[in-house]
Amino acid sequence: MQLSWRIVPAPEPIGALTVGVSEVGLCLVGFGAVPERAAAAAARLGAEPVEDREGTAQAAAQLAEYLAGERQGFDLPLDWRLTHRTQRTVLQALFAHVPFGATTTYAELAALSGAYEGHGYTAARGVGSIMGSNPIPVVVPCHRVMAAGGLGGFGGGRATKEWLLAHEGVLAPTLF
């Protein structure tokens, strides 16, 4: 078994994305040129990491189209094996129900997923933690999840979250 990976160029402030694809589907999108993240994902899956343009071609093309403003959704097979239980439930709800140009809050996503029934305010905190551990950001759009009072955090950094939301028309583009 192998995990095919490659680096996909991206506009600033993103710079690059590290993409990993297993025999099941896309399992990794990492911010930056970080081959060691592909190696770590491969190890978790019991796979051999192999730099492979052909095995990652579809994922790389769809990400490039999205970043260029030519695509609003992804129709890639996804490999959810780097996620578990509640994390998987919440991320799958996000992927299925929060489309391009829309946002939700941590609390709304907790309710939508059904994973935190009866947990009150701690549900939003749990979802925030899950967003920070999302192995497939951009495709599974954790950038669309906001705090009740603002943007909230983001594993790719605030500038990247702002860029992605502006790219989708949610925020006004920043003037430089």
N, C-alpha and C positions, 0 to 999 in steps of 0.2 A: 504494500500500500504506500502511496506517496501523496504528499501535499505539494501541489504545483504553486509557485509563487512568482511574483514579479513586482517591480516598482512602476507605478503609473504617475506620470507628471501631472501636477495640478496647479492651478493659479495660486498666487499668494493671497492670503496668508497660509494656505494649506501647504503648498510647495510640492508635496508628493504623497501618494498613498501606497502602502504595501498591501498587496492583495494576495490572499491564499485561497486555493480551490482544492477540495478533496474529490474523491471519486463520487461523492454524494452531491456536492455543490459548493457554493461560496461559503466559506467559514470564517474568513478574516478580512477585515479592512482596517489597517493601522495607519494613523496619521504620521507622515514622514517616511523617509527611506530607512526602514528598520528591518533588515533581513532577520535579525535575531528574534523578532516577534513571530515571524513565519516559522523559524526553527522551534520556538517554544510551543507554538500551536501544533506543529507536527508531532512533537514529543508527547503532548497531551493526547493526541489521537493515535499514537503508536505508529506514526507514518514517517517516511523519509522526506525531508524537505528538498525539493528540486526546483531550481530556477527554470521556469518553463513558460515561454511566451505562448506556445500553442495551447497548453492546458488552461491558461488564464485569459485567452483571447476574448471570449465572450464577456466575461466580467470586466476586463479592462476597457473594452469598447463601450459597454453600457455606462461605466463610470465616467469615461471621457465625454460621452454624449451628454450626460447629466451636467457635468461641470461646464460644458460649452453652451448650455441652455437649449439643447436639442432633445432632451428626454426629461420626462417628469416622473416616471415610475420605472421600476425594475422588474423584469420577468425572468430572473435567474433562479435556478434551483438553489435552495439554501440548505446548508448543513448546520443544524442546530446543536450538534454534539458538544460544542464548547460552552453550551449553556446548560443549566440544570433547573429542575423543578419550578419554583416561583419565578426565577429569573427568566426562564424560557416562556412561561405563561405570559408574563408582562411584555416581553419583547415581541412575542407573536401577536399579542393584541395591538401593540403599537404599529407593527408592520401592516396588519390587516385593516386598521381603522383610522389611521391618521395620515391622510394623503398629502401630496405636494401642495404647498401653500397654506396648509392648515397647521394649527398648533393645539396643544392640550397642556394641562398642568399636571404636575406630579400626582396630585390628589385625584384629578379626573381620570388619569390613566390607571391609578390603583383601583378605582371603582369600575372602570370599563373592563379591566382584566379579570375582576372577581377574585383576585389572588389574596386580597387583604380584608375580606369582609370581617367587620367587627373590630378592626384594629385602630379606628379613629385616626387621629393626627399622625400616628407613627407610620401609617400607610404611605403618606407622601414621602417621608424620609426613606422608607424601604425602596420605593420606586427611584428616588434620587440615587441611591447606592447602586441599583441595578443599571441605571443609565450610564453610570461611570464605569461599569464593567462590561458594557456591550461590546462583543467581539466583532460586530459587523456594522459599525456606525456608517452613516450616510445612506446605505441601503436600508438598514433598519434604523429609521430616522430619529435617533435620540436628540438631535438638535432641535426637533420640533416640540420638545417637552420643556415647559417653562415653570419657573417658580410662581407661586401665587402673586408675588409682588414684583416680578421682573424676569430677567432672562434665566437666572439660575446658573449652575455650573455646566461645564462641558469638558470632556476628556481631551478634546482637540484644542482647547483654549478658547477664551472669550472671543478673540478676533475671528477665529474660524467659525464659531457659532453665529456670530453677527453676519459674516460673509454668506454662510449657507442660508440664513433666514432672509437676507436681502436678495440673494440669488432667486429665492422662491417667492419674492414679493411680499413677505411678511413684514420686513423692516425696510425703511427707506435706506438706500445706499448711503454710505458715509462719504462726506465730502472731504477731499484731501487738500 
